[in-house]
Amino acid sequence: MSEPLDLDHLRSWIGRSESASDLVTPQLVRGLRATLFIDPGKPALGDVAPLTTHWCLAQPVAPMSALGPDGHPTRGGFLPPVPLPRRMWAGGLLEFQDRIRVGDEVTRNSTITDVTLKTGSTGTLCFVSVAHTIETSRGVAIRERQDIVYRDAPGPSSAAPAAPAAAPPGQHRRTHLADPVLLFRYSALTFNGHRIHYDRDYVTKVEGYPGLIVHGPLQASLLVEYAATLRADTSPRSFNYRGVNPLFDGAEFSLNANETGSGLEVWSANNAGVPTMKGTAAW
């Protein structure tokens, strides 16, 4: 680490809150549908939006002068200033109470709920948990827990991790291509400047990954929409998910699902069959 990690200081961010609002436009819904491999159609006022449309709404906007070297806003502000260079969306929980619709004004109320440290095979990990309440004029639409993980960069002598094991295909399976255009579109829709998703020189030479990284929320969005289609396009009551391995661009990846007593076990996997995100959708 380039800076010492003061957990007490970082935990002083617990309880910090912020609110932001945005409008669900037909163009946003059309673009998100197209990016999630859904027929874009011609969204009209009152039509339901994709289940994770709120991840495109009211995203932080910082001037270019206030961005860090990774493309994110400079550390600090609402999120604690964790002095670890790698930042990833680790997982979370979505509880659906109402569908967001075209024309809605959506307000997101966010609170830092926890900051913890762990030691993993790659070194120090700092987890930040954020609770979000997503509201429309009809009331609460979604309650969410979002987990963000910050990691050390690998050292020059770090051993390569053992290759993770592949999993058998699911009872239900479909494939898509992870290419730079897909990643660009999702970054644009979510106003995400994180360079690991579009800057190949940065992600390979600075952060040490072998390719562009497919967004965690993009995988989660594809998985929950796939689960909904397998239940005749009905909305799940909840969706719990976590990233287990990075997914890189340049090849096909799959969405998989197995039936369970209360819903579906779902996961994304790379072209070698290694799971990259796992989740459960319950009705």
C-alpha positions, 0 to 999 in steps of 0.5 A: 500500500502507498498509504497507511490504512486507518480503519477508525478514520474510514469507519467514521464515514458510517452513517453518512448519507446523501440523496439524488434524483433523476428522471427515467426517460424513454431514451434511457430505457431504450438504450439500456434494453438494447445493451442488455440484449432486450428488444429496445422497442419504443418505450412509452410513458408508464412502460416498465423499465429494466429491473436495474434501471436505477443503476443508470440514474443520478450518478455522481458527476465530477469535473475532469479536474476532480477525477483520480488516475483510475477515472473515478472521482477523487477518493473521499466525499460520500465514500470513505477515502480508502487508500487501496488502488483497485476498486470493484463492485463485489456484490449486493442484495436487491429487494424489489417492491415496485417496478420503475417506469418510464416517466418516473422521477426516481430518488435514491437515498444512500447511507454508508452502513459498514467499513470492514477489513479482511485479508485474502490471498491477494492481500488486504481487502477493504469492504464498504457497504452502502444501503440504498432506498430507491423511491418513486411517487408511488413509494419505495420501489427497491431496497438495496445493499451494495458492497464495494471492495478495495484491493492492493495492487499485486506486487512484482513478486506476487504468484499468479493465483491458481486457476479457478475450477469450471462449473457444469452448464446450467439447466438454462443457458444463453451466451453473449459476446463480451466485447469493448462495445458492450462495455463502452455502452454500459459505462456510458449509460451509468456515467462510469469513468472507471478506466478498467472497462475501456482503457486497455493500456491502463487495465493491463499495464497499471492494474495488471489485469489481462484484459478489459473487465466486464462490469459487475453490475452489468453481469448482475443486470443480465442475470436478473433479467435472464431470471425474469424471462425464465419466470415468464417475465415476472419480477423476482422478490429479491436478487442476491449476488456476488462476484467470484472471479473477474470476467474479461473481454474478448470471448463469449460468456454465458448466463446460467440458471438452475431451478430451486425450490424458491426460485433460481440459482443463476451465474455468469461464466467465462468461455472456459466455464469458470463462474464469475458472478453467482446469484439467487433470484427468489419469488 
